[in-house]
Amino acid sequence: MNAVKRLMAITCLFFLVYTCPRNLYAETLLGRVITVDVKNKPLQTALEMISRKGEFYFSYNSSIVNSDSIVSITATDMKVGQILYRLFTQNYTFSETGNYIIIKKSPLHPAVVMRKAVTQNYSYTITGYISSDRTGEKLDKTSVYNKQALVSAITNNSGYFSLKVSTKLKLSAITISKEYYEDTTVAIQPGYNQQINIALIPVDTLAEITTISPVPLNLPADTLAHPVIIDSSKLIYTTHHIDSSWRQKTRLGQFFASAAQKIQGLNIGRFIAERPYQVSVTPGLGTHGKLSGQVVNDFSFNILGGYNAGVRVAELGLLFNINRFDVKHVQAGGLFNITGGTVTGVELAGIHN
């Protein structure tokens, strides 16, 4: 009997360890503890040493970091984030994406909460204006969204947005993205109707992106991992696999995608989420709303037609199915199926695949 109890306890422990979310055990890059000693060396040399010690990559726009500046730092058993804040001024921020630490300039005009009031309903509304941090110009066609809840809005011609959120959603931050501007994430207080004015930093598109690798540079070039800058919790697609081939191969798909979904694809093309299923009536009118084109689903059910990033098990549409990337196993559409990537498995349609 005791042997049976021990076996049951071991089985339960095994189940808990392997079914708990990985992020419970994951160590953040900025939280890694390392030791470095740099005296009168270029900043890039210091970053290379930190990269090797911490076993991660750095990535930054060369126009915002003076990599030739001379720095000195001695840190024993110190967190990477603390070391970076000692090396850089308060005008910089550091964020994590995959195995990368992204170095960015802080906005000159941080987000400002204009007003806030506790909601009396089952939902609350986040409103505000998005503008350029350099010129003050109000920015239209800007995406405002939450990556976990998949709720989103797009600014109008005056830079104004309104995002309605259910109090059931555990929303603690929103991300603001626009083509040719740096992504910005702003913390919010759930359960409050609030207005927030946010400024975005323009990206210098002519400057090169510098990547610092933890792999010694005397190894063959193909040993170095290809830079992956993507806002997904799982690295599904790299940046070179985004919309270039999709636009060429699926003009019909672009015709059926809504204007809002096309804008989202331009603004947040690097963000790909994963969900077990989605149900839609037409593109943009479904469980994932305007962000449907940024989601890879296991199962997809489209009453009339749907627009997704991809499908991993099966998809069924009464009229049509549109996917930006890959589809696996089974896809069936009454009229047509359009896929920007590859199809692995069975694909059925009344008129066109």
N, C-alpha and C positions, 0 to 999 in steps of 0.2 A: 504493500500500500504506500509506504514511504517513497519507494522507487517511482511509483506512478505520479505522486505529488511533485517529486523533483523534476520528472520529465515534463509535467504540465507547466511548472514554473519556468523551466528553461525555454519551453516553446513560447510562453507568453513574453519572456524577455526578448527572444529572437524576433517575435512579431513587432514588439514596440520599437526595437532598434531599427528595423528595416522598413517600417511603415511610417515612422515619424518624419515630418518634413525635413529635408536636408538642411534648410537654413537655420534649424535649431542648433545644428552642430557646426555650421559654416563659420569660419573666421573671416572677418572683414580684412581687406587689404590694408586699409588705414589703421587697423587695430593690431597688425602684426608687430611683434617686438623684435628689434634688431639692434646691432651695435655698429656704429660707423665712426671713423676718425678721419676728417678731411682738413687739411691745413693749406690755405692759400692756393686753391685749385679752382679751375673754371666750374661754373654751376653744372654744366653738362657732365663733367667728371663725377661730381657728387651724386647726381641723379643716376648715373650708370652704376655707381657703387651701391646705392640704395636699391636699385632694380635687381641687382644680382643677389644682394643679401635677402631681399624679400621675395624673390622669385616671381616677379610680376613685371608688367610693361608700364611705361609712361607714354602718354601721347599728349601733344600740345601744338597749337598753332605757333609757328616760328616768329610771327609778328608780335606776339605778346610776351615772349620770354627772352630775356637777354642771356643766352646760354654761355656767353663768354665772360660774364661778370665773375670776379674772384670772390670765393666764399670760404669760410672756415667753420667747421662744426665738429664737436666731440659729443657723442651720445652713446651711453651705455645702457643696454636693455630698455630702450625707449620705443614708444609706438611710432609707426611711420608717419601718422598724421601730425604728431607733435613735432617730429623732425622737419617735416615740410613747412609747418607754420613758423619754424625758426629760420628756415632758409629763405622763405618768401615773405613779402610784406602782407598786410591785411587786405591788399587789393586783389588777392587771388583766392580762388576756391578750388577744392579737390573733390572729385566724385569718382565712383567706381562703376565700371561697366565690364562684366566678365572678369578677365584677369588683367584689366587695365585700370590705371589711375589716370583720369583726365584732368589736366591742369587748365583752368580757365581764369579769365579776368573777372573780378567782381563788378557788378553794375555800379555806375556812378550814382544812380537813383534807385535804391532798393524798393521792394514792394511796400506799399503803404495801405493799411486798412483804414478806409474812410469812415465806415460805420459798421456796427455790429449789433444784432438783437436776437435774443433767444426765439427760436421758432415755436409756434403754438400748434403746428400741424405735424403730419407724418413725414414731411419733407422740409428741406431748407434750400435757399437759393443763393448761389454765389454769383455776383455780378461784378463788373468792373470794366476798365479800359486798358488796352495794351498799346504801348507806344515805343518808339525808338529811344534807346538810352542816350544816343548822341544828338539827335535832332529834335526830339520831342514829338515827332510826327506820329499821329495815330495810325496803327497798323491794321489793315483789313485782312481778311482771309487767313487769320491766325488760329491755330488749333489750341484749344484749352481742354485738357482731358486728364483722367485718372487711369493709370495703367492696370490697377487691380480690378476696379469696379467696371471698367470699360464704359464710362459715361463721358460725353464730350460735347463741345460747342465750338462754333466758329465765329470769329468777330465779324461785324458788319462794316460798312464803309467808314463808320466813325470810330472803329476800333473797339466797339462795345461788345461784350459777351454776357450771356446769362446761362448759368448751368444749374439745373434743378437736380437735387440729390435726395434720395430716400434716407431717412434717419436710420434705417436698418443697415445701410452700407457703412463699413468701417473705413471711412474716407478721412485721411489725415493730411493729404497733400494733393496739389494739382500741378501738372506740367504744362508749360506753354511752349509751343514750337512753331516756327515759321521758317520757310526756306530762306537761306542766306543770313539767318540769325542764330545765336547760341540758344540751345534749350535752357529753360529756366524752370526750376521746381520750387514751389512756394508752399509752406506749411499753412494749413487752415485749421480752424477749430470747428469740429463737427457739431451739428445741431444749432448753428447760428446762421440767420440770414445776414449776409455781409457783402460789402462792396470793397474790392481790392484793385488798386491801380498798380500796374506792373510794367516795368521797362525791360526791353530785350536788347542785348548787345549785338551789333552787326558783326558778321564774320568777314574777315579779310580773305576773300576768295582767291586772291593772287598769291598769298603766302603759302608756303609748304607746311604740311603736317609732319612734325618730327616725332618719330617713334623710337623709344629707347628700350632695348631688349635685355632680358636677364641672361641671354645666351652669349658666351664669349664671342667677340667679333672675328676671331681667327678661325672659326669653324666655317665649313662650306655654306654658301648662301642659302641652299635649299634646306639647311638645318633650322633656319630661323622660321618661326611661325608667322604666317601672314597676319597682318594687323586686322583685328575684328572689332569694329566700333558699332555696337548694337545694343539697344535698350531692352533686350529680352532676358528673362531669367535663365533661359536656355539658349545657347548659341545655335540657332537653326540655320539662319542664312547670313552670309557675309555681305558686306556692302557692295561688292561687285556683282551680286546676284539680284540687285534691286531692279527697278522698272525699265531698264533699257530694252531688253528683249521683249518684255511684256507689251510695250507700246507698239513695237514693230509687228509682233505676231498676232495681236488681238485687238485690232481696231474696232471690230464689232463689240468686243467686250467693253472697250472704252465708251462706246456709244450708249450702252445700257447702264453703265455705272453713273451714279448721280454726280452732280457738280461737287457736292460736299465731300463725297468719297474720293474724288480725284484730288481735291485740295488736301485732304488728310494724307493721301498717299505721297504727295509732294512734301508736306511739312514733316511727317513722322514716318517716312518710309523705312527707317532703320528699326523702328519698334515693331516687333512681332510677338504676339501673345499666343498662348495655347489654352484651349478650352475643350471639355469633353464633347460638347454638342452646341448646335445653334439651330434656331427655327426662324425663318423669315417669310414674309408675304411677298415683298419685292426688295430689290437692293436698297439697303438703308432703313428698311422698315422691318425690324426683327430684334432678336434678343441682344445683339451687339451694336445696334444702331448704326451711326455713321462710321464707327470703327470696325465694321465687319471685314473690310478689306485688309485689316492688320491682324487678323486672327486665323490661326490654323486650328481646325476642329477635327475631332475624331469622327463625329457623325454630323451631317448637315442635311436638314430637311427644308426645302423651299416650296412653299405652297404655290406660288407662281414662278418666281425666279429668285436667285440669290447671288451674292457677290462676296467671296471670301479670299483669304490669303492662300489657303490650301486645305486639303482633306487627307486624313491618314487612314480611314477605314472605309467609309461608304458615304455617298451623297445621292439624294433623290430630289428631283425638281419636276413639278407638273409641266412647266414650259421650258425653263432653261437653268443652267448652272454656270457660273463664271468664277474662275479661280486665278489669282495672280501667279501662283507658284505651282507646286507639285500636287498631284492627286494619286492616291494609292487604292488599290483593290477594286472598288466598285463605284461607278458613276453612271447615273441614268437620268436623262432629260427628255421630256416629251418632244421638244423641237430641236434643241442644240445644247452642246457642252463646249465651253471655251476654257482652255487652260494655258497659262503663260509659261509653265514649266513643263515637266514630263508627266506622262500618265503610265502608271504601273498597275496592270490588272485589266479589268473589263470596263469598257466605255460604250454606252448605248445611247442613241439619240434618233429621233424620227427623221431629222433632216441633215444635221451637220455635227461633226466632231472636229 
